[in-house]
Amino acid sequence: MRPALLVLAAVLGLGGCGYHVGGHSDLLPATLQSIAIPAFGNTTTRYKLTEQLPGAIGREFLSRTRYRVIPTVDQADAVLTGAVVNFYTAPTIFDQKTGRAAGIQVSVIMNISLTERKTGKVIYKRDNMEVRQRYEVATDQLQYFDESAVALQRLSQEVARQVVSSVLEAF
C-alpha cells in the first residue's frame, strides 16, 4: 500500500474513534436555549467573590456556547445555582529578610448545580468543587500593592472556565 493511502486511512480511522478536543462537546439537552445564573449563596465571610462569579460564568457561557444567559430565572430553560461554602488563604512563599508572606494561595470550595427549570431535573451537580489561585505580595512597604482583588478576579475567571467546561462535558 502506498504511504499516502496509509496516512489517509489513519486519518479516516481516527475520525470515527470518538476522539474530541476537551471543552468542545455539549452534553446538555437540545431543548435548552437559555440559562439564568442568579446570585451565588455564601456561607463564608468573603463577599466579593460571590458578587463576581455569576457575571464571570455568564460571560464564559456566552463566549463558548450557543446558550443565551438571561437575567430572569422564571424565563430560563435552565438555572445554574451555586454557593461558596469555604474560602481560605495560605502563605506559600516567605520573604527571608522580613519573615512576611510573599506569596499567597487562595482556595475556594463551591457547590454548583444546573437544573432544568420546567421539570426540576438536575442536569449537572458538583459539590465541593475546589479552585485555587496564587498571587504575590510585595514585601517592600513602599511598593506594597494589594493584589488580592486582582487574584479574586482571576479566580472567578478560572471558576467560570471550569464550571462551563464541566457542565458541557458532564464531568
N, C-alpha and C positions, 0 to 999 in steps of 0.2 A: 504494500500500500504506500502511496506517496505521502511524504511528510505533511504536505498541505491538507490532505484529506484526514490525516490523523488529528491535526490541530482542529479542523472543522468538527470532526466527530466528538472530540473532547469538549469543545465549546458548546455544542448542542446538547451533549450529555449533562453538562453542568447546569444548563438551563432548566432541566426538569428535576433536579435533585432536592429542591426545597431551599436551597441556599438563598439568603437575602441579607442585605446590609441592615444591621441593627438600627432601630429607631425609625424604620420606614414602613413597617406594616401597620395595619389598623384593624384590630380585632373587635372593635366596638360594633354594636348592631347598626345595620344600614339605615334604620329608621331614625337614628339620632342626627339631628341637624344643628341643634343649639345646646349650649351648656351655660348654666349660671354658676358663678363662683361667689357665694356670699362671704361675709367677713369670717375669718377663722376664729375658733374658740381659743382660749388661752388660760392655762392653769398655772402659768409662771408669773413672775413679777416684771418680765420684759415685755414691753408693748409694741415697740417699733417694728419688730419682725412681722407680727401678725397683721400690721397695717400694710406692709409691703407685699406679702405673699399672694393675696388674691389677684392683684394687678400684674405681678410678675408671671403667675401661672396663666392668666388670661392672655397676656402678650405672647407667651410661648405657644399656647393653643392656636392663636391667630396666625403666628408666623410659620408653624409647622404642620397645620392640619387644615381640613376643609370646614371645620366647625365654626359656627358663629358663637361668640361669647356675648351673652346678653345680661343686662343688669337685674332683670326681674325673675325670681325663682318660679313664679306661677305661670310663666310663659315659656319656660325652657323645656326641652326634651329630657335633659339630664341635669342633675345638680351635683357639683363637686363640693363636698364639705371637708373641713379639716380642723384640727386642733393641735396647737403646740402644747405638748404635755411635759416637756423638760427642756431646759436651756441652761447650759453651763459653759464656763470658760476655764481654761487651764493654761498656765505658762508652759511654753515649750522650749524657750531659749532664755538664758540668763546672761546679763552683762557681767563679765568678770570683774570689772572695776567697781561698779556700784552695787552689784548684787540684785539689781532690779530686773524684772521680766523684760525681755527684749522681743519676745515672740509669744503670741497668744493663739490658742486654738479655740474656736467657738464650735460647740456641738449643739444641735437642736434635734429633738425627737418629737415626731408628729404622728398623728393618726389621720389617714386620708381615706375617703370613700367617694365613689361615684355611683349615684342612684338614678335609675330611670324614674322620672317624676310620675308618670301616669300609672305605672304598675307597682312602684315601690321596690322593684327588684334591684338588688345591689349588683352592679356590673363589675365594680373593682373595689377592693378594700385592702388597705395595708396599714397595719398597726405597728407602732414602734419603728417607723422609718427614721433612720438617723442620717443626717447630713452634717458635714464638717467644713469649716473654712478657717484658714490660718491668716494672721496678719502680724505685722511687725510694729513695735512701739519704739519711738526714738528715745534713747537713753539720755541724750543731751537736753537738759531742760530748756535751753534757749531755742532749740529746734523742735521742741515737742509738738507733735501733731496727733490728735486723737483720731486714729484710723478705724475705730470700732464701727462708726456709721457706714463707712465705705465697705467694711467687711460684712456688715449685715446686708448691704445691697448685693454684694457678690454672692452671699449665702442664699438670699432669696432667689437670685437668678439660677443658682445651682439646684435649689429645691425645685424650681419650675421645670428645669430641664429633666430632672429625674422623675418628677411626677408625671409629666406628659409622656415621656418615654415608657414608663412602667404601665401607665393606663393604656397606651396604644398597643403595647406588646403583651398586656395581661400578665405581667410578672407578679 
